[in-house]
Structures are given as structure tokens and as C-alpha cells.
Amino acid sequence: MNLENLDKYKKLLLSILFDAIGFVPFIDIIWAPLSGYLMTKMYKGIPGKVAGIIALIEEAIPGTDVIPTFSLMWVYTYIIKKQKSNIT
């Protein structure tokens, strides 16, 4: 599966799924590095790398699993960033 070629709605569905997986207790040791890797594959460039590091840290720290990191990155990529590019 080539994650970089997915259209934005497939990425949205995957983001929601990956955020839901992050809610599962006791899988943080496996999920934390995997979520960081998946984030960098879904979102390229510096924003994807930064989001990957944030996802890794967020999943590794107990009690922060409620933050929907993947969905927030989707919103940034397809809504916020797009609005900024339309303004300039």
C-alpha cells in the first residue's frame, strides 16, 4: 500500500482509524513508533516529519492518547494549509 498516493478522503478515513487505534490501552510500546512512521509516510516533507515526532511522543506518554494527532494533521494539511495558500 503506497500511502503517499492516497487521496485526501482516504487519508481522512485512515487518520480516524489510526487515532482510534491509539485509544486502545496497552499497545503504546508497539503503536508509538509505528504511528510516527505512518505519519511520515502519509504526510511528506517537514510537516510530516514534525507530525511523526509529535505522534511518537504523544503515543508514548501515558494519558495523552486522547489527542487525535492524525486527524489534526489532516485538518492542517487539507484545510488550514489550503486556506493559507489561497490567501497569498
Secondary structure, 3 states (H helix, E strand, C coil): CCHHHCCHHHHHHHHHHHHHHHCCCCCHHHHHHHHHHHHHHHCCHHHHHHHHHHHHHHHHCCCCCCCCHHHHHHHHHHHHHHHHHHHC
